[in-house]
Amino acid sequence: MRLLKWRGKGIPPSKIIIDKQTLNRLAMHSAECIPNEACGILHGIIKQDTYIVQDVTFVENIAKSPIQFSISNEDTIQAYDNSMDVVGIYHSHPTSLAIPSETDREYMHVNPVAWVIHSGVDHTFRAWHMDDDIHEIAIQTENTA
């Protein structure tokens, strides 16, 4: 499928909808990958100003690092072969808060989708989007869009 982009395309996203079961799966995956960062690709749709996550593909962090992640070309290609669009990237910060690192910020420029980060410190999720600048977007657990 295609990567959905917001730049110059009307209303920027203000929230991402991820159901509680999927958030629990992301948290469990983050814990399983410690001490390294976990990562995955979020699939779904965009409706108005909202990312709606319908599925997640967990992938291996080929960087095998606690401070960065990298997704293989093969896993990326498989994710885009999914029947749904790529609406986000998920990864964990095992030893820090769910705030984008400088490396995350660099990659957000080339992947302008939702970036969902799980903190291993306080076990929270935060979501971010890069348009002209980075901004936090709300995470909603029920689909009212």
Secondary structure, 3 states (H helix, E strand, C coil): CCECCCCCCCCCCCEEECCHHHHHHHHHHHHHHCCCCCEEEEEEEEECCEEEEEEEEEECCCCCCCCCCCCCHHHHHHHHCCCCEEEEEEEEECCCCCCCCHHHHHHHHHCCCEEEEEECCCCCEEEEEECCCEEEEEEECCCCC
